[in-house]
Amino acid sequence: MLVGVPKEIKNHEYRVGMTPPSVRELTSRGIDVIVQQGAGEQIGLLDEQYMAAGASMVASAGEVFARADMIVKVKEPQPAECAMLREGQVLYTYLHLAPDPEQTAALVKSGAVCIAYETITGPGGGLPLLAPMSEVAGRMAIQAGAAHLEKSKGGMGLLLGGVPGVAAGHVVIIGAGVVGTNALQMAVGTGARVTVLDKNVDRLRQLDLVYGNRISTLYSNAHAIEEAVLDADLVIGGVLVPGAAAPKLVTRDMIARMKKGAVVVDVAIDQGGCFETSHPTTHADPTFVVDGVIHYCVANMPGAVARTSTFALNNATIGHAVALATKGWRQALSNDVHLRNGLNVCQGKVTYEAVARDLQYDYVPAESLLG
């Protein structure tokens, strides 16, 4: 199998699908790899390093897509990239299809074998290929929120941690998964007053044991969310239903009644967002205002710290990349139920149940296509 790594083209996206050490993991097993020139240059991964790892450099994304049997990316393919996919070609990347009917339709039309990082499961549960980016995004959410509370960024002019004699800001974190936990760590570190909400009482109990009276934990329901959000200076939305559209937990009415100059950061925006007022933004234009509330809804937050994110992501993705490249997609997916859970679209069929349900496609189990 020939593996191809194109340069990412989404707005301010500097991550790259494979680092030179990851390339070496494939080439040392006899797998040929082609990388688009300059794919990692913005984060200090030079063409010379890729060549030293055994890759061949090619001039254009068109050549990568035309020649490679498997494409390894970071972000979902943009329309121009979807148009270059072909039947039977493997696409291994983040997809986030449930809130994106246009991309889903393009992938179905392509006939490609599309494996999504965000729905691959782990032996101990969880989503191990999503986790490293969720860790980055959770930590960045506090950083971004704190910055946009500054008056020069449109916020109310609040220092999250306060100072002696002045109350700290109130951070509300909806969801105590990987995003929420990492946001919580950062928020506590600033000295802010922190409230975290989740439906998993065992998870809240664990956080309470670790943080004690430095945080408040609340069981998540509509009443608790409303009370917390209306008192908040910064709200982090970190809920996830694997593969499905995120539930809208914060309503437009709640946003309208929040403090003016407060900030909301919707980390769930890749899956459609958990605030009714959210829509995706970019690093070039990261915020918009609804009813006096600053919305930060960048759909590729980890792209801002692209070098850290690339290495963290590659640590998680390389094992399955090796399996796919050495065994072929049918054998690799047959051997590993966790990798098989990553198959979202295959040869014109939607093979992930939540995506099929949300976008009204017929659901075709992955197992039926592996014979």
Short mmCIF file of the C-alpha atoms (twelve columns), coordinates in Angstrom:
data_MODEL
# 
_entry.id   MODEL 
# 
loop_
_atom_site.group_PDB 
_atom_site.id 
_atom_site.type_symbol 
_atom_site.label_atom_id 
_atom_site.label_alt_id 
_atom_site.label_comp_id 
_atom_site.label_asym_id 
_atom_site.label_seq_id 
_atom_site.Cartn_x 
_atom_site.Cartn_y 
_atom_site.Cartn_z 
_atom_site.pdbx_PDB_model_num 
ATOM 1   C CA . MET A 1   0.000   0.000   0.000  1 
ATOM 2   C CA . LEU A 2   1.213   3.487   -0.891 1 
ATOM 3   C CA . VAL A 3   0.410   5.979   1.878  1 
ATOM 4   C CA . GLY A 4   -0.001  9.677   1.098  1 
ATOM 5   C CA . VAL A 5   0.159   12.723  3.390  1 
ATOM 6   C CA . PRO A 6   -1.203  15.979  1.905  1 
ATOM 7   C CA . LYS A 7   -0.788  19.441  3.342  1 
ATOM 8   C CA . GLU A 8   -3.837  20.577  5.339  1 
ATOM 9   C CA . ILE A 9   -5.820  23.372  3.688  1 
ATOM 10  C CA . LYS A 10  -8.400  24.334  6.329  1 
ATOM 11  C CA . ASN A 11  -8.121  27.906  7.609  1 
ATOM 12  C CA . HIS A 12  -5.081  28.290  9.897  1 
ATOM 13  C CA . GLU A 13  -4.573  24.526  10.068 1 
ATOM 14  C CA . TYR A 14  -0.874  23.740  10.438 1 
ATOM 15  C CA . ARG A 15  -1.047  20.216  11.818 1 
ATOM 16  C CA . VAL A 16  0.050   17.363  9.582  1 
ATOM 17  C CA . GLY A 17  -1.238  13.805  9.358  1 
ATOM 18  C CA . MET A 18  2.129   12.133  9.900  1 
ATOM 19  C CA . THR A 19  5.372   13.279  11.523 1 
ATOM 20  C CA . PRO A 20  8.763   12.045  10.264 1 
ATOM 21  C CA . PRO A 21  8.949   9.483   13.139 1 
ATOM 22  C CA . SER A 22  5.517   8.156   12.097 1 
ATOM 23  C CA . VAL A 23  6.654   7.940   8.475  1 
ATOM 24  C CA . ARG A 24  9.638   5.909   9.637  1 
ATOM 25  C CA . GLU A 25  7.286   3.464   11.398 1 
ATOM 26  C CA . LEU A 26  5.793   2.695   7.973  1 
ATOM 27  C CA . THR A 27  8.882   2.818   5.779  1 
ATOM 28  C CA . SER A 28  10.768  0.522   8.154  1 
ATOM 29  C CA . ARG A 29  8.062   -2.063  7.405  1 
ATOM 30  C CA . GLY A 30  8.471   -1.689  3.651  1 
ATOM 31  C CA . ILE A 31  5.520   0.679   3.170  1 
ATOM 32  C CA . ASP A 32  6.079   3.484   0.662  1 
ATOM 33  C CA . VAL A 33  5.045   6.970   1.788  1 
ATOM 34  C CA . ILE A 34  4.641   10.148  -0.244 1 
ATOM 35  C CA . VAL A 35  4.335   13.549  1.451  1 
ATOM 36  C CA . GLN A 36  3.338   16.845  -0.138 1 
ATOM 37  C CA . GLN A 37  6.180   19.345  -0.112 1 
ATOM 38  C CA . GLY A 38  5.937   21.751  2.818  1 
ATOM 39  C CA . ALA A 39  3.238   19.718  4.588  1 
ATOM 40  C CA . GLY A 40  4.897   20.146  7.985  1 
ATOM 41  C CA . GLU A 41  7.065   23.174  7.330  1 
ATOM 42  C CA . GLN A 42  4.951   25.599  9.411  1 
ATOM 43  C CA . ILE A 43  5.602   23.566  12.578 1 
ATOM 44  C CA . GLY A 44  9.267   22.861  11.958 1 
ATOM 45  C CA . LEU A 45  8.885   19.453  10.255 1 
ATOM 46  C CA . LEU A 46  10.996  19.951  7.164  1 
ATOM 47  C CA . ASP A 47  10.961  18.060  3.878  1 
ATOM 48  C CA . GLU A 48  14.519  16.920  4.580  1 
ATOM 49  C CA . GLN A 49  13.340  15.218  7.789  1 
ATOM 50  C CA . TYR A 50  10.621  13.372  5.908  1 
ATOM 51  C CA . MET A 51  13.105  12.229  3.269  1 
ATOM 52  C CA . ALA A 52  15.496  11.057  5.984  1 
ATOM 53  C CA . ALA A 53  12.610  8.976   7.371  1 
ATOM 54  C CA . GLY A 54  12.178  7.327   3.971  1 
ATOM 55  C CA . ALA A 55  9.371   9.355   2.403  1 
ATOM 56  C CA . SER A 56  9.279   10.680  -1.135 1 
ATOM 57  C CA . MET A 57  8.222   14.294  -1.575 1 
ATOM 58  C CA . VAL A 58  5.694   15.296  -4.229 1 
ATOM 59  C CA . ALA A 59  4.768   18.771  -5.425 1 
ATOM 60  C CA . SER A 60  0.991   18.833  -5.065 1 
ATOM 61  C CA . ALA A 61  -1.978  17.487  -3.177 1 
ATOM 62  C CA . GLY A 62  -3.363  16.341  -6.512 1 
ATOM 63  C CA . GLU A 63  -0.432  13.977  -6.927 1 
ATOM 64  C CA . VAL A 64  -0.831  12.659  -3.369 1 
ATOM 65  C CA . PHE A 65  -4.520  11.896  -3.902 1 
ATOM 66  C CA . ALA A 66  -3.974  10.475  -7.393 1 
ATOM 67  C CA . ARG A 67  -1.218  8.050   -6.384 1 
ATOM 68  C CA . ALA A 68  -1.856  7.025   -2.778 1 
ATOM 69  C CA . ASP A 69  -3.905  3.994   -1.731 1 
ATOM 70  C CA . MET A 70  -4.406  5.512   1.729  1 
ATOM 71  C CA . ILE A 71  -4.627  9.199   2.624  1 
ATOM 72  C CA . VAL A 72  -3.643  10.207  6.179  1 
ATOM 73  C CA . LYS A 73  -4.878  13.650  7.232  1 
ATOM 74  C CA . VAL A 74  -5.860  15.598  10.319 1 
ATOM 75  C CA . LYS A 75  -9.023  17.545  9.497  1 
ATOM 76  C CA . GLU A 76  -12.053 16.486  7.495  1 
ATOM 77  C CA . PRO A 77  -11.497 16.724  3.737  1 
ATOM 78  C CA . GLN A 78  -12.539 20.038  2.249  1 
ATOM 79  C CA . PRO A 79  -14.729 20.006  -0.912 1 
ATOM 80  C CA . ALA A 80  -11.716 20.162  -3.230 1 
ATOM 81  C CA . GLU A 81  -10.174 17.184  -1.427 1 
ATOM 82  C CA . CYS A 82  -13.413 15.185  -1.439 1 
ATOM 83  C CA . ALA A 83  -13.489 15.638  -5.212 1 
ATOM 84  C CA . MET A 84  -10.062 13.977  -5.495 1 
ATOM 85  C CA . LEU A 85  -10.995 10.851  -3.531 1 
ATOM 86  C CA . ARG A 86  -11.660 7.728   -5.543 1 
ATOM 87  C CA . GLU A 87  -13.472 4.441   -5.103 1 
ATOM 88  C CA . GLY A 88  -11.694 2.028   -2.750 1 
ATOM 89  C CA . GLN A 89  -9.167  4.624   -1.555 1 
ATOM 90  C CA . VAL A 90  -8.744  4.678   2.242  1 
ATOM 91  C CA . LEU A 91  -9.173  8.004   4.046  1 
ATOM 92  C CA . TYR A 92  -7.901  8.033   7.642  1 
ATOM 93  C CA . THR A 93  -8.614  11.328  9.441  1 
ATOM 94  C CA . TYR A 94  -11.077 13.220  11.627 1 
ATOM 95  C CA . LEU A 95  -14.464 13.412  9.876  1 
ATOM 96  C CA . HIS A 96  -17.197 14.642  12.311 1 
ATOM 97  C CA . LEU A 97  -19.927 13.765  9.828  1 
ATOM 98  C CA . ALA A 98  -23.136 14.072  11.881 1 
ATOM 99  C CA . PRO A 99  -23.409 17.883  11.622 1 
ATOM 100 C CA . ASP A 100 -21.985 17.990  8.058  1 
ATOM 101 C CA . PRO A 101 -24.403 16.615  5.425  1 
ATOM 102 C CA . GLU A 102 -22.424 18.112  2.530  1 
ATOM 103 C CA . GLN A 103 -19.212 16.314  3.454  1 
ATOM 104 C CA . THR A 104 -21.086 13.080  4.109  1 
ATOM 105 C CA . ALA A 105 -22.746 13.229  0.693  1 
ATOM 106 C CA . ALA A 106 -19.381 13.889  -0.982 1 
ATOM 107 C CA . LEU A 107 -17.733 10.940  0.791  1 
ATOM 108 C CA . VAL A 108 -20.646 8.640   -0.079 1 
ATOM 109 C CA . LYS A 109 -20.379 9.728   -3.707 1 
ATOM 110 C CA . SER A 110 -16.608 9.137   -3.762 1 
ATOM 111 C CA . GLY A 111 -16.841 5.423   -2.954 1 
ATOM 112 C CA . ALA A 112 -13.850 5.811   -0.624 1 
ATOM 113 C CA . VAL A 113 -13.278 3.874   2.612  1 
ATOM 114 C CA . CYS A 114 -13.515 6.592   5.257  1 
ATOM 115 C CA . ILE A 115 -12.220 5.868   8.771  1 
ATOM 116 C CA . ALA A 116 -12.828 8.544   11.403 1 
ATOM 117 C CA . TYR A 117 -10.381 9.052   14.248 1 
ATOM 118 C CA . GLU A 118 -13.145 10.308  16.519 1 
ATOM 119 C CA . THR A 119 -15.204 7.086   16.559 1 
ATOM 120 C CA . ILE A 120 -12.373 4.542   16.939 1 
ATOM 121 C CA . THR A 121 -12.766 3.012   20.392 1 
ATOM 122 C CA . GLY A 122 -10.225 1.658   22.891 1 
ATOM 123 C CA . PRO A 123 -9.956  -1.657  24.753 1 
ATOM 124 C CA . GLY A 124 -10.654 0.113   28.042 1 
ATOM 125 C CA . GLY A 125 -13.489 2.187   26.609 1 
ATOM 126 C CA . GLY A 126 -13.271 5.797   25.536 1 
ATOM 127 C CA . LEU A 127 -12.110 7.312   22.263 1 
ATOM 128 C CA . PRO A 128 -8.298  7.164   22.298 1 
ATOM 129 C CA . LEU A 129 -7.729  8.978   18.987 1 
ATOM 130 C CA . LEU A 130 -10.019 11.826  19.985 1 
ATOM 131 C CA . ALA A 131 -8.620  12.079  23.515 1 
ATOM 132 C CA . PRO A 132 -5.302  13.859  22.761 1 
ATOM 133 C CA . MET A 133 -7.033  16.624  20.796 1 
ATOM 134 C CA . SER A 134 -9.737  16.842  23.456 1 
ATOM 135 C CA . GLU A 135 -6.983  17.309  26.036 1 
ATOM 136 C CA . VAL A 136 -5.489  20.145  23.990 1 
ATOM 137 C CA . ALA A 137 -8.865  21.752  23.266 1 
ATOM 138 C CA . GLY A 138 -9.974  21.537  26.898 1 
ATOM 139 C CA . ARG A 139 -6.848  23.286  28.095 1 
ATOM 140 C CA . MET A 140 -7.025  25.857  25.303 1 
ATOM 141 C CA . ALA A 141 -10.677 26.612  26.087 1 
ATOM 142 C CA . ILE A 142 -9.731  28.301  29.357 1 
ATOM 143 C CA . GLN A 143 -6.845  30.138  27.688 1 
ATOM 144 C CA . ALA A 144 -9.127  31.390  24.896 1 
ATOM 145 C CA . GLY A 145 -11.974 32.218  27.265 1 
ATOM 146 C CA . ALA A 146 -9.739  34.167  29.635 1 
ATOM 147 C CA . ALA A 147 -8.297  36.176  26.737 1 
ATOM 148 C CA . HIS A 148 -11.739 37.095  25.375 1 
ATOM 149 C CA . LEU A 149 -12.955 38.239  28.783 1 
ATOM 150 C CA . GLU A 150 -10.476 41.102  28.355 1 
ATOM 151 C CA . LYS A 151 -12.131 44.369  27.375 1 
ATOM 152 C CA . SER A 152 -9.945  44.770  24.289 1 
ATOM 153 C CA . LYS A 153 -11.356 41.472  22.956 1 
ATOM 154 C CA . GLY A 154 -14.953 42.506  23.614 1 
ATOM 155 C CA . GLY A 155 -15.393 40.889  27.025 1 
ATOM 156 C CA . MET A 156 -16.513 42.403  30.303 1 
ATOM 157 C CA . GLY A 157 -12.948 43.175  31.398 1 
ATOM 158 C CA . LEU A 158 -12.565 40.394  33.949 1 
ATOM 159 C CA . LEU A 159 -9.443  38.664  35.265 1 
ATOM 160 C CA . LEU A 160 -10.463 35.041  35.827 1 
ATOM 161 C CA . GLY A 161 -8.446  34.561  38.982 1 
ATOM 162 C CA . GLY A 162 -9.302  37.927  40.492 1 
ATOM 163 C CA . VAL A 163 -6.860  39.593  42.896 1 
ATOM 164 C CA . PRO A 164 -6.885  39.949  46.696 1 
ATOM 165 C CA . GLY A 165 -10.010 41.859  47.622 1 
ATOM 166 C CA . VAL A 166 -11.724 41.247  44.254 1 
ATOM 167 C CA . ALA A 167 -13.782 38.137  43.537 1 
ATOM 168 C CA . ALA A 168 -12.531 35.612  40.997 1 
ATOM 169 C CA . GLY A 169 -14.509 34.892  37.852 1 
ATOM 170 C CA . HIS A 170 -16.966 31.993  37.658 1 
ATOM 171 C CA . VAL A 171 -16.165 29.262  35.120 1 
ATOM 172 C CA . VAL A 172 -18.918 26.751  34.305 1 
ATOM 173 C CA . ILE A 173 -17.881 23.558  32.527 1 
ATOM 174 C CA . ILE A 174 -20.624 21.449  30.951 1 
ATOM 175 C CA . GLY A 175 -19.384 17.870  30.577 1 
ATOM 176 C CA . ALA A 176 -16.770 16.130  32.718 1 
ATOM 177 C CA . GLY A 177 -15.163 13.999  30.029 1 
ATOM 178 C CA . VAL A 178 -11.697 14.545  28.576 1 
ATOM 179 C CA . VAL A 179 -12.421 18.121  27.439 1 
ATOM 180 C CA . GLY A 180 -14.114 19.083  30.687 1 
ATOM 181 C CA . THR A 181 -11.485 17.529  32.916 1 
ATOM 182 C CA . ASN A 182 -8.647  19.296  31.127 1 
ATOM 183 C CA . ALA A 183 -10.535 22.587  31.163 1 
ATOM 184 C CA . LEU A 184 -11.136 22.043  34.871 1 
ATOM 185 C CA . GLN A 185 -7.425  21.570  35.555 1 
ATOM 186 C CA . MET A 186 -6.600  24.845  33.833 1 
ATOM 187 C CA . ALA A 187 -9.493  26.765  35.381 1 
ATOM 188 C CA . VAL A 188 -8.551  25.679  38.905 1 
ATOM 189 C CA . GLY A 189 -4.978  26.703  38.145 1 
ATOM 190 C CA . THR A 190 -6.063  30.258  37.338 1 
ATOM 191 C CA . GLY A 191 -7.748  30.593  40.719 1 
ATOM 192 C CA . ALA A 192 -11.223 30.934  39.209 1 
ATOM 193 C CA . ARG A 193 -14.392 29.728  40.909 1 
ATOM 194 C CA . VAL A 194 -15.308 26.550  39.024 1 
ATOM 195 C CA . THR A 195 -18.540 24.601  38.596 1 
ATOM 196 C CA . VAL A 196 -18.620 21.366  36.572 1 
ATOM 197 C CA . LEU A 197 -21.798 19.599  35.439 1 
ATOM 198 C CA . ASP A 198 -22.241 16.032  34.222 1 
ATOM 199 C CA . LYS A 199 -24.829 13.246  34.271 1 
ATOM 200 C CA . ASN A 200 -22.246 10.709  35.433 1 
ATOM 201 C CA . VAL A 201 -22.335 10.930  39.219 1 
ATOM 202 C CA . ASP A 202 -19.385 8.553   39.558 1 
ATOM 203 C CA . ARG A 203 -17.301 10.943  37.447 1 
ATOM 204 C CA . LEU A 204 -18.387 13.900  39.589 1 
ATOM 205 C CA . ARG A 205 -17.486 11.892  42.683 1 
ATOM 206 C CA . GLN A 206 -13.974 11.251  41.291 1 
ATOM 207 C CA . LEU A 207 -13.454 14.949  40.575 1 
ATOM 208 C CA . ASP A 208 -14.707 15.868  44.026 1 
ATOM 209 C CA . LEU A 209 -12.171 13.503  45.599 1 
ATOM 210 C CA . VAL A 210 -9.351  15.131  43.628 1 
ATOM 211 C CA . TYR A 211 -10.339 18.801  43.891 1 
ATOM 212 C CA . GLY A 212 -12.449 18.915  47.058 1 
ATOM 213 C CA . ASN A 213 -13.759 22.355  47.905 1 
ATOM 214 C CA . ARG A 214 -11.823 24.004  45.069 1 
ATOM 215 C CA . ILE A 215 -14.694 23.127  42.718 1 
ATOM 216 C CA . SER A 216 -18.466 22.650  42.814 1 
ATOM 217 C CA . THR A 217 -20.022 19.619  41.107 1 
ATOM 218 C CA . LEU A 218 -23.612 19.535  39.880 1 
ATOM 219 C CA . TYR A 219 -25.717 16.790  38.339 1 
ATOM 220 C CA . SER A 220 -26.532 18.000  34.843 1 
ATOM 221 C CA . ASN A 221 -30.163 18.772  34.109 1 
ATOM 222 C CA . ALA A 222 -31.928 21.698  32.476 1 
ATOM 223 C CA . HIS A 223 -32.487 23.532  35.769 1 
ATOM 224 C CA . ALA A 224 -28.894 23.153  36.991 1 
ATOM 225 C CA . ILE A 225 -27.473 24.204  33.616 1 
ATOM 226 C CA . GLU A 226 -29.684 27.297  33.510 1 
ATOM 227 C CA . GLU A 227 -28.785 28.425  37.036 1 
ATOM 228 C CA . ALA A 228 -25.060 27.880  36.477 1 
ATOM 229 C CA . VAL A 229 -24.945 29.534  33.049 1 
ATOM 230 C CA . LEU A 230 -26.791 32.645  34.213 1 
ATOM 231 C CA . ASP A 231 -24.226 33.135  36.995 1 
ATOM 232 C CA . ALA A 232 -21.196 32.355  34.812 1 
ATOM 233 C CA . ASP A 233 -18.555 34.656  33.404 1 
ATOM 234 C CA . LEU A 234 -17.130 31.896  31.184 1 
ATOM 235 C CA . VAL A 235 -18.955 28.749  30.006 1 
ATOM 236 C CA . ILE A 236 -17.109 25.812  28.416 1 
ATOM 237 C CA . GLY A 237 -19.237 23.374  26.390 1 
ATOM 238 C CA . GLY A 238 -17.524 19.985  26.339 1 
ATOM 239 C CA . VAL A 239 -20.282 17.418  25.813 1 
ATOM 240 C CA . LEU A 240 -19.917 14.518  23.389 1 
ATOM 241 C CA . VAL A 241 -22.188 11.799  22.057 1 
ATOM 242 C CA . PRO A 242 -19.749 9.643   20.031 1 
ATOM 243 C CA . GLY A 243 -20.290 10.138  16.310 1 
ATOM 244 C CA . ALA A 244 -23.614 11.949  16.786 1 
ATOM 245 C CA . ALA A 245 -24.619 15.593  16.783 1 
ATOM 246 C CA . ALA A 246 -24.021 17.277  20.142 1 
ATOM 247 C CA . PRO A 247 -27.137 17.980  22.222 1 
ATOM 248 C CA . LYS A 248 -28.139 21.657  22.498 1 
ATOM 249 C CA . LEU A 249 -27.897 22.068  26.261 1 
ATOM 250 C CA . VAL A 250 -27.677 25.862  26.440 1 
ATOM 251 C CA . THR A 251 -30.675 27.523  24.799 1 
ATOM 252 C CA . ARG A 252 -30.899 30.811  22.973 1 
ATOM 253 C CA . ASP A 253 -33.032 32.116  25.853 1 
ATOM 254 C CA . MET A 254 -30.292 31.306  28.381 1 
ATOM 255 C CA . ILE A 255 -27.716 33.110  26.236 1 
ATOM 256 C CA . ALA A 256 -29.980 36.180  26.078 1 
ATOM 257 C CA . ARG A 257 -30.150 36.278  29.886 1 
ATOM 258 C CA . MET A 258 -26.414 35.831  30.535 1 
ATOM 259 C CA . LYS A 259 -24.165 38.643  31.753 1 
ATOM 260 C CA . LYS A 260 -23.190 41.044  28.975 1 
ATOM 261 C CA . GLY A 261 -19.545 40.567  28.079 1 
ATOM 262 C CA . ALA A 262 -19.515 36.946  29.278 1 
ATOM 263 C CA . VAL A 263 -17.797 34.359  27.066 1 
ATOM 264 C CA . VAL A 264 -18.882 30.919  25.875 1 
ATOM 265 C CA . VAL A 265 -16.416 28.470  24.313 1 
ATOM 266 C CA . ASP A 266 -18.090 25.650  22.376 1 
ATOM 267 C CA . VAL A 267 -15.553 22.831  22.169 1 
ATOM 268 C CA . ALA A 268 -18.329 20.558  20.830 1 
ATOM 269 C CA . ILE A 269 -18.612 22.650  17.654 1 
ATOM 270 C CA . ASP A 270 -17.029 19.891  15.528 1 
ATOM 271 C CA . GLN A 271 -20.151 17.859  16.281 1 
ATOM 272 C CA . GLY A 272 -22.535 20.772  15.762 1 
ATOM 273 C CA . GLY A 273 -22.071 22.528  19.101 1 
ATOM 274 C CA . CYS A 274 -23.919 22.384  22.415 1 
ATOM 275 C CA . PHE A 275 -25.129 26.014  22.455 1 
ATOM 276 C CA . GLU A 276 -28.170 26.832  20.307 1 
ATOM 277 C CA . THR A 277 -26.488 30.037  19.178 1 
ATOM 278 C CA . SER A 278 -23.226 28.419  18.026 1 
ATOM 279 C CA . HIS A 279 -21.877 28.219  14.512 1 
ATOM 280 C CA . PRO A 280 -18.326 27.264  13.457 1 
ATOM 281 C CA . THR A 281 -15.653 29.955  13.316 1 
ATOM 282 C CA . THR A 282 -11.981 29.998  12.309 1 
ATOM 283 C CA . HIS A 283 -8.732  31.076  13.920 1 
ATOM 284 C CA . ALA A 284 -8.714  34.049  11.526 1 
ATOM 285 C CA . ASP A 285 -12.095 35.254  12.836 1 
ATOM 286 C CA . PRO A 286 -12.698 33.239  16.021 1 
ATOM 287 C CA . THR A 287 -15.609 35.000  17.716 1 
ATOM 288 C CA . PHE A 288 -19.041 36.478  17.180 1 
ATOM 289 C CA . VAL A 289 -21.490 38.135  19.568 1 
ATOM 290 C CA . VAL A 290 -25.066 37.086  20.324 1 
ATOM 291 C CA . ASP A 291 -27.055 39.174  22.823 1 
ATOM 292 C CA . GLY A 292 -23.867 40.680  24.232 1 
ATOM 293 C CA . VAL A 293 -22.235 37.276  24.843 1 
ATOM 294 C CA . ILE A 294 -18.908 36.485  23.118 1 
ATOM 295 C CA . HIS A 295 -18.988 33.111  21.324 1 
ATOM 296 C CA . TYR A 296 -15.686 31.353  20.608 1 
ATOM 297 C CA . CYS A 297 -16.525 28.434  18.295 1 
ATOM 298 C CA . VAL A 298 -13.310 27.580  16.418 1 
ATOM 299 C CA . ALA A 299 -13.749 24.136  14.885 1 
ATOM 300 C CA . ASN A 300 -10.048 23.260  14.944 1 
ATOM 301 C CA . MET A 301 -8.876  24.745  18.217 1 
ATOM 302 C CA . PRO A 302 -5.810  22.455  18.563 1 
ATOM 303 C CA . GLY A 303 -4.557  23.843  15.237 1 
ATOM 304 C CA . ALA A 304 -3.441  26.948  17.110 1 
ATOM 305 C CA . VAL A 305 -0.822  24.870  18.956 1 
ATOM 306 C CA . ALA A 306 -0.156  22.773  15.914 1 
ATOM 307 C CA . ARG A 307 3.230   21.297  16.808 1 
ATOM 308 C CA . THR A 308 2.122   19.991  20.209 1 
ATOM 309 C CA . SER A 309 -1.130  18.757  18.685 1 
ATOM 310 C CA . THR A 310 0.526   16.973  15.770 1 
ATOM 311 C CA . PHE A 311 2.849   14.934  17.955 1 
ATOM 312 C CA . ALA A 312 0.067   14.140  20.449 1 
ATOM 313 C CA . LEU A 313 -2.223  13.030  17.626 1 
ATOM 314 C CA . ASN A 314 0.426   10.902  15.921 1 
ATOM 315 C CA . ASN A 315 1.101   9.063   19.169 1 
ATOM 316 C CA . ALA A 316 -2.529  7.919   19.053 1 
ATOM 317 C CA . THR A 317 -3.015  7.313   15.315 1 
ATOM 318 C CA . ILE A 318 0.157   5.550   14.207 1 
ATOM 319 C CA . GLY A 319 -0.717  2.076   15.526 1 
ATOM 320 C CA . HIS A 320 -3.860  1.820   13.407 1 
ATOM 321 C CA . ALA A 321 -2.086  3.431   10.439 1 
ATOM 322 C CA . VAL A 322 0.492   0.639   10.565 1 
ATOM 323 C CA . ALA A 323 -2.261  -1.996  10.730 1 
ATOM 324 C CA . LEU A 324 -4.165  -0.507  7.781  1 
ATOM 325 C CA . ALA A 325 -1.043  -0.111  5.640  1 
ATOM 326 C CA . THR A 326 0.401   -3.560  6.315  1 
ATOM 327 C CA . LYS A 327 -2.781  -5.661  6.343  1 
ATOM 328 C CA . GLY A 328 -5.099  -3.725  4.052  1 
ATOM 329 C CA . TRP A 329 -8.312  -2.155  5.309  1 
ATOM 330 C CA . ARG A 330 -10.498 -5.258  5.140  1 
ATOM 331 C CA . GLN A 331 -8.136  -7.424  7.175  1 
ATOM 332 C CA . ALA A 332 -7.254  -4.658  9.625  1 
ATOM 333 C CA . LEU A 333 -10.912 -3.897  10.315 1 
ATOM 334 C CA . SER A 334 -11.821 -7.581  10.535 1 
ATOM 335 C CA . ASN A 335 -9.082  -8.162  13.119 1 
ATOM 336 C CA . ASP A 336 -9.876  -5.174  15.351 1 
ATOM 337 C CA . VAL A 337 -13.392 -4.263  16.449 1 
ATOM 338 C CA . HIS A 338 -12.119 -0.947  17.860 1 
ATOM 339 C CA . LEU A 339 -10.691 0.129   14.493 1 
ATOM 340 C CA . ARG A 340 -13.845 -1.171  12.815 1 
ATOM 341 C CA . ASN A 341 -15.862 1.271   14.928 1 
ATOM 342 C CA . GLY A 342 -14.018 4.035   13.081 1 
ATOM 343 C CA . LEU A 343 -15.505 3.092   9.706  1 
ATOM 344 C CA . ASN A 344 -18.081 5.799   8.942  1 
ATOM 345 C CA . VAL A 345 -18.503 5.624   5.164  1 
ATOM 346 C CA . CYS A 346 -17.486 2.733   2.930  1 
ATOM 347 C CA . GLN A 347 -17.977 2.282   -0.800 1 
ATOM 348 C CA . GLY A 348 -21.027 4.521   -0.921 1 
ATOM 349 C CA . LYS A 349 -22.617 3.224   2.303  1 
ATOM 350 C CA . VAL A 350 -22.922 4.916   5.721  1 
ATOM 351 C CA . THR A 351 -21.559 2.431   8.248  1 
ATOM 352 C CA . TYR A 352 -21.810 4.392   11.504 1 
ATOM 353 C CA . GLU A 353 -25.254 4.182   13.051 1 
ATOM 354 C CA . ALA A 354 -25.372 7.630   14.687 1 
ATOM 355 C CA . VAL A 355 -24.358 9.351   11.444 1 
ATOM 356 C CA . ALA A 356 -26.945 7.380   9.457  1 
ATOM 357 C CA . ARG A 357 -29.633 8.265   12.004 1 
ATOM 358 C CA . ASP A 358 -28.787 11.959  12.236 1 
ATOM 359 C CA . LEU A 359 -28.491 12.444  8.467  1 
ATOM 360 C CA . GLN A 360 -31.230 9.996   7.431  1 
ATOM 361 C CA . TYR A 361 -29.161 7.477   5.521  1 
ATOM 362 C CA . ASP A 362 -29.706 3.748   5.499  1 
ATOM 363 C CA . TYR A 363 -27.362 2.203   8.061  1 
ATOM 364 C CA . VAL A 364 -25.153 -0.592  6.740  1 
ATOM 365 C CA . PRO A 365 -23.131 -2.457  9.419  1 
ATOM 366 C CA . ALA A 366 -19.395 -2.398  8.751  1 
ATOM 367 C CA . GLU A 367 -19.178 -6.174  9.154  1 
ATOM 368 C CA . SER A 368 -21.316 -6.683  6.044  1 
ATOM 369 C CA . LEU A 369 -18.688 -5.010  3.849  1 
ATOM 370 C CA . LEU A 370 -15.627 -6.891  5.072  1 
ATOM 371 C CA . GLY A 371 -16.163 -10.183 3.258  1 
# 
